[in-house]
Amino acid sequence: MSAQDPDVINDSDNMTHSLDRRRSHFYINRPMAQLPLQLAIALFWFGHFGNAASVDAVAQWAGVSPGCVVAATRHVMVAFLQHHDHVITWPTAQEKEESKNAVAEISCDAWRDGYCFVDGTLIPLAEKPGFHGE
């Protein structure tokens, strides 16, 4: 995957504009939560699993109603998906070759063509990585 237009990701005003647009499926006849809170709710929910990822647990963490958790997360996802085609693309031939070389360097030549493989490692976003016994 590569970013054709890095400004789409790096320009926070662009994302804020996407989140802030008034669209019929966002408008609910009352003020919505502030954009930073909506993004925090969505990221918190995405970064948790198991019981900690229940709507009620996220709502309790954020101090909002369960309905607000669902609405805020939907709002954030719709805004992100507006940028999907600009940010997520198939790798170019050069990027494929670089990835294949990297795979061959860290593993073996037999796995070289597995440049798109994923090892299934779970990265728990809910916790800070421990360094030096922290």
C-alpha positions as MATLAB code, in Angstrom:
seq = 'MSAQDPDVINDSDNMTHSLDRRRSHFYINRPMAQLPLQLAIALFWFGHFGNAASVDAVAQWAGVSPGCVVAATRHVMVAFLQHHDHVITWPTAQEKEESKNAVAEISCDAWRDGYCFVDGTLIPLAEKPGFHGE';
ca = [
       0.000    0.000    0.000;
       1.226    3.455   -0.764;
       0.053    6.993   -0.385;
      -0.439    8.678   -3.720;
      -1.157   12.005   -2.087;
       0.614   12.430    1.276;
      -1.107   15.794    1.786;
      -4.411   13.977    2.251;
      -3.043   12.308    5.392;
      -0.776   15.076    6.652;
      -3.200   17.946    6.262;
      -5.189   17.997    9.500;
      -7.454   20.725    8.111;
      -8.470   18.343    5.319;
      -9.546   15.678    7.826;
     -11.213   18.246   10.068;
     -13.151   19.509    7.056;
     -14.290   15.960    6.277;
     -15.388   15.398    9.867;
     -17.034   18.799   10.149;
     -19.209   18.689    7.029;
     -22.925   18.804    7.572;
     -24.364   15.798    5.822;
     -27.846   14.446    6.201;
     -26.670   11.222    7.855;
     -24.669   13.224   10.427;
     -27.254   15.858   11.266;
     -29.353   14.902   14.276;
     -31.038   18.235   15.207;
     -28.684   18.845   18.124;
     -24.993   19.644   18.532;
     -22.641   16.712   18.157;
     -19.625   16.108   20.371;
     -16.484   18.109   19.622;
     -14.363   16.628   16.831;
     -11.358   15.781   19.057;
     -13.681   13.860   21.402;
     -15.267   11.973   18.492;
     -11.838   10.992   17.179;
     -10.652    9.991   20.672;
     -13.735    7.797   21.145;
     -13.224    6.052   17.801;
      -9.493    5.499   18.353;
     -10.076    4.225   21.894;
     -12.669    1.757   20.597;
     -10.413    0.611   17.725;
      -7.508    0.086   20.107;
      -9.328   -2.213   22.515;
     -10.667   -5.732   22.315;
     -12.647   -8.109   24.482;
     -14.751   -6.658   27.283;
     -12.898   -3.336   27.102;
     -14.238   -2.842   23.566;
     -17.920   -2.954   24.484;
     -19.957    0.129   23.669;
     -20.765    0.562   27.356;
     -17.097    0.366   28.392;
     -16.112    2.978   25.814;
     -19.034    5.194   26.844;
     -18.013    4.966   30.495;
     -14.387    5.804   29.608;
     -15.434    8.827   27.528;
     -18.204   10.001   29.845;
     -20.828    9.911   27.096;
     -23.867    7.816   26.234;
     -23.540    4.542   24.323;
     -25.413    6.147   21.428;
     -22.799    8.891   21.273;
     -20.054    6.243   20.992;
     -21.779    4.638   18.006;
     -22.573    7.979   16.336;
     -19.086    9.412   16.863;
     -17.390    6.270   15.551;
     -19.652    6.202   12.504;
     -18.952    9.881   11.867;
     -15.177    9.314   12.023;
     -15.334    6.231    9.774;
     -17.389    8.012    7.109;
     -14.876   10.879    7.140;
     -11.912    8.497    6.826;
     -13.572    6.490    4.070;
     -13.938    9.658    1.985;
     -10.128    9.562    1.683;
      -9.846    5.803    1.081;
      -9.187    5.886   -2.664;
      -6.544    8.597   -2.298;
      -4.581    6.844    0.425;
      -4.913    3.087   -0.016;
      -3.562    1.807   -3.320;
      -1.853   -1.265   -4.688;
       1.930   -1.068   -4.508;
       3.862    0.047   -7.568;
       6.351   -2.298   -9.242;
       9.205   -0.487   -7.490;
       7.516   -0.773   -4.066;
       6.883   -4.489   -4.659;
      10.531   -5.057   -5.517;
      11.706   -3.127   -2.428;
       9.374   -5.191   -0.235;
      10.530   -8.446   -1.826;
      14.158   -7.505   -1.183;
      13.371   -6.666    2.440;
      11.601  -10.021    2.923;
      14.563  -11.870    1.387;
      16.989  -10.019    3.682;
      15.173  -10.784    6.929;
      14.004  -14.310    6.094;
      14.945  -16.508    3.130;
      14.776  -16.336   -0.657;
      11.960  -18.895   -0.749;
       9.682  -16.357    0.950;
      10.769  -13.466   -1.270;
       7.505  -13.355   -3.225;
       5.509  -13.089   -0.014;
       5.886   -9.312    0.047;
       2.245   -8.837    1.129;
       2.223  -11.388    3.927;
       1.087  -10.555    7.428;
       2.353  -12.609   10.329;
      -0.793  -12.214   12.417;
       0.942  -10.410   15.262;
      -1.557   -8.630   17.471;
      -0.466   -5.092   18.261;
      -2.404   -3.985   21.343;
      -3.026   -0.286   20.790;
      -4.645   -0.063   24.212;
      -1.339   -0.346   26.048;
       1.943    1.519   25.913;
       4.803   -0.752   24.861;
       7.114   -1.612   27.739;
      10.736   -0.534   27.473;
      13.547   -1.276   29.910;
      11.316   -2.860   32.537;
       8.677   -0.142   32.577;
];
